């Protein structure tokens, strides 16, 4: 399964997201709450966020996906607030124990699944420095989630990703 997490408007999503089976889509319904750092997803409800707002089981979806595709407006070389919030809420994808990966300390994975992480950043006038920061962020996220590297795309308009996502 492909899992797509995006910050697109409903109109943009209708235009560019592929319409095929095997794809799950997570978008902003206006109800997502911020991670509060309580670690309840590690100790109270392992693998599931304790905040019940409709986004508490995203980590379980990550454990089932072959590819995670993030579509986000580029904010200073990072994700949009909604996409960042969903990524932050997935700390339960990992365990509180540590391991060394690429010579760095990271959390151990909770699941055996290793998905490919691909990202589509959009926005007008994304600078070279922002592109480099974004690439480094995606690489760090890939290592942290013990995933495999997909592609990082940039475009001025989200609609420009139509051919990339199908």
N, C-alpha and C positions, 0 to 999 in steps of 0.2 A: 504494500500500500504506500502511496505517496501522501504525505501530510503537508498541507499548505497553510501557513499562518501569514495573514496579510493585514494591511491597514488601508486597503482600497475602499473607495466609495462603492455602494451597491452597483452603480452604473459601470464603474471601471471593472469590478469583479465580473459582472455579466458579460462584458466585452472580452476580457483577456483570459479568464480562468478556463482551463480545458473542461469539457463536458464529457467525461468518460468515467467508467466504473473504476474502482480501486483508488479513488482519491477522496480524502477527508479534508475539509476546509474549516479553518478556525478564523473567525473574523470578530470585529468589535461589536458587541451587542449593547454596549454602554453600561454593562453591569460588572465588569472586571474590577476586582479590588487589588490593591498592592500587596506584595509579600510583606509580612510584618516581621520576618526573621525569627519566628517562634520555634522553628525546627520540629513542629508537630508532625510534619510529613515524614520525619525520620523516627520519632519516638511514639507518637500517639496513633497515627494512622499511616504506617509505613507505605510509601509509594503513592500516597494521595494527600493533597493539600487539605488542611483542616478548614479552610475558608470555602464555604459552599455558595458559589456564585455562578456555577456553570463551567468553570475552568479548572476545577479541582482534579480532573482525571486526565489532563493533557499528558502527564508523564507516562501513563499507561498506553496512550496512543503512540508516543515516541518509541515505546518498547516494541510496538508492532510494525512500525514503518520501515520501509526500505530506503526512503529518501525524505528528508525534511527540506521543504522549500520555504524560505522566508522572503516575503515581498514587502519592502519597507521604503518609505521616504528616507532619504539620507539626511541625518541630522548631525552635522559636524563630524562625519565619518562613523556615525553610529546608527543604531536603529531608532525608529520612531517611538514615542512613548508607549503606544499600545503593544507593538511587537516586543519591545524591551520588557514590558510588564509580563507578557506571556513567557518569555525566556526566563525571567527571574522566578516566576512561579513554578518552574520545573526543577527546583533543587532536589525534589524527591526522586528524580530520575537516577540520582546517585546515592551512595551510602555515606554515612558520616566517617567511615574509615578512609585511610589514605593509601595511595600507591605512588610509585615514581613512574612517570610517563615522559619520554623525551627529556630525561634529566631534570624534570620538574615535579613537584608534589601536586597531586590532583586527588579528588575523591574517587573511590572505587565505584565502578558501575553496579547498579542494582540488577540490571538485566543483561542477558547475553547478547542482545541485539546490538549491531553496529550499523547505523544508518549513514547515508551520504548526506552531507549538509551543503545545500546550494542556496545562494542568496541573490536576489534581484533588488538593487538599490535604484531609486529614481529620484529626480529632482533637478531643477534648473541650476546650471552653473556649479556643478559639483567640481571642486578644485582637485588638482593632482594630489595635494596633501590629504584631502578628505578621502579620496579613493585609496590612498596607501593606508591610512588609518583604518578604513573599512575592511580592506583585505586582511590586515593584521588582526582585527577584531574577529573576523570570521575564522581565521586560522586558529586563534586562541580558543574560540568556542568549540571548534572541531576537536581539538586536543582535549579540552576540558570534558567534553561529552563522550570522549573515546570513539569518535566517529571517523568517517573518511571524508576527505576533501572533495567537494563538488566544485562547481564553477561559481564565480562571483561576477555578476553582470551589472552594468551601469547604463542608465538611459535618462534622458531628460523628462520623458513622460512614461507613466506606468503602462499606458497603452502600447508602447513600443516593445513590451515583453510578450505580446500575443504569440508570435512565432516561436519564441524561446520556450514557452511552457507547454506547447502541445506535443 
